[in-house]
Amino acid sequence: MISPASTEPEHRRTGDKQRFLWIGGSVLLLGLLLAVEYLRRQGIDPRVWLGEVWGTIVAVPPRFLLIAMVLKLACVALDSFAWMVTLRAAFPDRKITYRQVFGIVQGGVGILTIIPPKFGGLPVLGLYRAVFPELPLTTMVASRGVQGIASWIAGTLVLVAFGASAVEAGGEAGWADRALRFAQEQPLTAGLIALGVVGLAVLVARQGRSWVRAVGQQLLYAGAIVRQPGRYLLLVALPTILALALRWAMTATLLMAFAIPVSLETLVRVNVAHGLARSVQVTPGGFGTTQVFDLVALQGFATPEVITAYSLGQSALLLFFNVFCGILAVLWVLGWDRTVGLFKRSRDRDAVPAIPAKANAST
């Protein structure tokens, strides 16, 4: 018999999900109404504008979409290989196959494409547990972070290079003059920004020691591969960086498909915008929020119709690809019955399908 106390957390989570779905739908509907009203105030017929956007999407040559999907699949394949090497180093006594890791990576991508990040963590952890029931979840998650260090460093270097090139192009004196002029014209805003920067620096300084200790602990348990620098650089860092490059190449391919200029600036703008849109996602595929961020990021590089067509086209393509390939990947690893059971029971905290050790070793 299940006690009322044990069902209370489940009811609370269900209520939170329902409220989040209502909020997401309301925000999307309100955004559409505001967009229609804005177009009408600009003297533009919304139906004509949507017709132009749709015409731009269907005019894209199919080869660009095919190339983008191939690049996306290669990106996931390289990412899975790097994580497999990391997991094998962390668990040398376990049999970990590429098939298992690829199923987790692509399946997790498919789950997080549909479910917002706020609620997507539990189903992804359920997938981890279903494929590797004998491995500790904390170490697996930590090993994923260890594998992604190379991607984080490479992305940071790209952003720094972009910032340095922007400063060099604008001139250091010109940038300083603009900052000083802004402080003189908006002293209150400038003061708040300065106060925020100082507060952030103090917070980082205070939390720095615990952060370094936590990272060190993760490396100790999950970063066994780091103790072999040559192997880490060749089998983990290199594939991870190549996966990042392919991800950016996919973005460049879709930008070219819609005749939007491809440069380091546009690539940085789009990838940063998509990261921000992902953090506030409320709909499957990020529809609505992604388009708003893309319109802001690519303003001046193309017309609003072209930017909207590009953003909708990429969102639809990734939604279809991630979900379709995610389902195939999970079926490949778990089979039909256990895949259905995984998705049916992913809402329960502890009830996730388990796999016997012998069956796991044979997958």
N, C-alpha and C positions, 0 to 999 in steps of 0.2 A: 504494500500500500504506500502511495506517495503522499508525503505530508504537505500541507499547504505551504510551509516554510520553504520546502525545496522547489516548489513551482513558482514561488514569487519572483526569483531572479529571471526565470524564463519569460514570465508575463511582462516584467519590466522591459526586457530586451525587445520583446515583440512590440510593445507599445512605443518604444523609442524608434524602432524601424518604421512603424506606421506613421508616426509623426514626421519622421525625416522624409518619407516618400511624399506625404502631403505638402510639406514645406518645399521640397524639390519641384513638385508639379506646379505649385502656386507660383514659385519664382520663375519657372520657365514660361508659364502662361502670362504672368505680368510682364516679363521681358518681351514676349512677342507683341503684346498690346502696346507697350511703349515704343517698340520698333515701328509698328504700323503707324502710330500717331506721329512719330518723328518724320517718317517718309511723307505722310500727308502734309505736314507743316512745311516740308521742303518742296511741295508741289509735285511729288512723285507718286504715281499710282502703285500701290504695293503689289498688285497682281502683275503689272508690267515689269516691276523690278525683280520679282521672284522668277518671272519667265526668263529674264536675262541671265539670272544666276543659274537656273536650270540649263539653259542653252549653253552656258560656259562649261558646265560640268560634263554634259553629254558630248561636247566637242573634243574632249581630251582623248588623244590617241590611246588605244588599249595597251600598247607596248609599254607606256610609262607605268601604268598600273601593275602590269606583270613584273616589270623590273623592280618596282617598289616592294611587291610581295616576296620576290626572291631575296632581296636584300634583308627584309625583315626576318625571313626564315633562317637565313645564314647568320644573322645577328643572334637569334635565340640559340642556334646550334653551337656557336662559339662560346656563348655565355654558359651554356649547359656543360660543355667540355671543361671549361675553367673551374666551374663549381664541382664537377665530378672529381677532378684532380685534388681539389682542396678537401673534399670529404674523404677521399681515400687516404690522404695523409693524416687526417684527424682520427679516422677509424680504420687503422691498418688491418685489424682482425675481422672486418666485415666485408662481405662481397657487395660492392656498389657498382652497378652497371650504368652505362650511358643512357640506356633506355629508361631506367628509373628516374634519373636526374632530369632528362629532357621532358619526361611527363610532368614532373613537378614544376619545372620552370614555365613551360608553355601553358600548362593547366592553371598555374597561378596567375599568369598574365591574362588568360581568358576570364578568370573569376574577377580580377580587379578591374577589368574593362567594363563589366556589367555592374558590379557592386561598388559603391563609393568606398574609398580607403577607410572611412570610419567604421564600416561594417565588414570589410573584405578580409581583415586579418584572421578572423576565426575560421572561415572556410578554407583559407590557404593553409593554416596550421593543421586543420583536419586532413588536408591532402598530404601534408608532410607525414602525419602520423599514419595514414593509410598505407603509404608506400614504404616507410621505414618505421614500423612500430617499435622496434627495439632500440632506436637511437634517441637520445635526449633532445627535446625540441630546442632548448636554450643553446646547446652547442651547435645544432644545425643552423639556427638563425645567426649565431655568431660567425660561423664559417662562411655564411653568405656575405656577411659584412666584410670579412677578411678578403674574400675573393673580389669584392667591389672596390677595394681601396685603390687599385690601379685606375679604375674608371673615374673615381672621384678626383684623383690627382691630375689625370689627363684633362678632365673637364675644367678643373680650376686653372690649369695652365692656359687653356684656350681662352677662358674669360679674362685672365690677366693679360694675355697677348692682345686680345681685342681692346681692353681698356688702355693699354699702353699705346697701341696704334691710333686710337681715337684721340688721346691726349697729344700725341705727336702731330697728328693731322691738324688739330685745332690750335696747337701752340700752347706751351705751358703758361705763358703770360696771359693769353686770352682766357684760358680756363680759370686762372686765379682772379682775373678781372671780373668774370661773370659771377664767380662765387662771392666776391666782395660786393658787387652791385646787388646781388640777391639779398645779402645780409643787411645792406643799407635800406633796401626797399621793403623788405619783410623781416624786420628785426625779431618779432615774436615767433614767427615760424622758424627762422634760423636758430633762435635760442632753444626752441623745443627740439629741433633736430640735433643740435650740439649736446643738449642734455641727454637725449636718447642714446647718442653715440657713447658718451661718457658712462652712462648707466650700463650699456651693453659691455663696455670694456671692463668695468668693475665686476660685472656678473661673470664674465669669462675668466677673469683673474681669480675670483673666489672659487669657481667651480673647476678651474683648470686641473688642480691636483686630483680631484675625484674622477674627472673625465679621463685623465692619463692613466689612473689606476684601473678604471673600468676597461679601457682599451687594452691595457696590458694583460688583464685577466682573460679577455676574449682571445687575444693572441696565444696565451698560454694553453687554453683548452681547445680552441678551434683552429689556431694558426700554426699547426705543426709544419705546414708546407713552407712557412716563412723561414724556418730554421735551415732550409736548403735554398739559398738565394738563387743559385743558377736554375734550379728546377722551377722555382716560383716565377722567375722572370720569363722563362721560356714557355712553360705550360699553363700559367695562370695569368700573369700580367699581360703578356702579348696577346693571347686570345681575347681577354677582356677589353683591351684597348682597340683591337680590331673590331670587336662587336660595337663599341662606341662609334668608331669611324663608319661602320655600315649603317648604324642608326641615323647618323647625320647625312650619309649618302642617300638614304631613303627620303629624308626630308628635302634634300636638294633635288632629287628626281621629281618629286611631286611639285616643288616650286617651278621647275622647268616645264612641267606638264601644263601649268597654268600661265606660262610666260611671265613669271615673277622673277626679277633679277636674283641670281644666286651669288652670294658673297659671304665672307665671314660675318659681316654685320647682320645680314638677313638670317643666316643660320643661327647665330647667337640669339637674335631677337625671338625667333620662332621657338627655339628650344626652351628658352627661359619662360616665354609666355605659356607654353604647354605645361611646364612644370608648375607654374602658378595656378593655371586652370585646373590641373589635377588636384591641387591641394584644396580647392573649393568645389570639387565636382559634386553635383546633386542628381545627375541623370546618367543613364547608361551611355558609355562612350564619351561622356563629357559634353554632349550637345548643349548648346546655349552658352555655357561659360567659355568654352574653347573659342567659339566664334568671336565673342566680345574681346578676349585677349588678343586674338590674331588681328582683329581690326585695329587695335591700338598699336600692336607691335609692327605691323607692316604698313602703317599709314604713311603715304607719300611714295611708296614703292609700286603701288598698283591702285586701280580704282576700287571702291568699296564692293562693287559687284564681283570683281575678280577675286578679291581677298575672301569674301564670303563663300564663293564657289570653291576656292581652294580649301578653306577650312572645313566646309561641310563634306567635300569629297574625301579629304584625308580622314576625318572622323568616321565616316561611313565605311571606308575601306579598312581601317584598323579595327573597327567594331566587328565587321564580318570576319576578317582574317583571324583576329585573336580568339574570338569565340569558337569559330569553326575548327581551327587548328588545336585550340585548347581541349575541345571535346574529343577530337581524334587522339590527341596525345594521352589523355587520361584513360580512354578506352584501350589504347595500346598497352598501357602499364597494368591497369586494374581489371580489365574485362567489363562486360556489360553489367552484370549483376552488382558488382561491388561499386562501380561508378554510379549507378542509380542510387544505391544505398548511401554513398558518400554525400550526394547532393540532397537527399531526403533528410539525412540526419545531421547535416552540417550546422543546423541551428542549435543543436544541443551541445553544451559545453564539453561533456565527457563522452557522449555517445558518438564515436567515430569508428568506422569499420576497421577492424584489425586484420592482419594478415599473418598466418603462421610463418615461422622462421624458414621452414623448408620451402614453402611456396614462394617466399620472398627471394630466396637465393636462386630460384629457377627463372625469375622474370628477366 
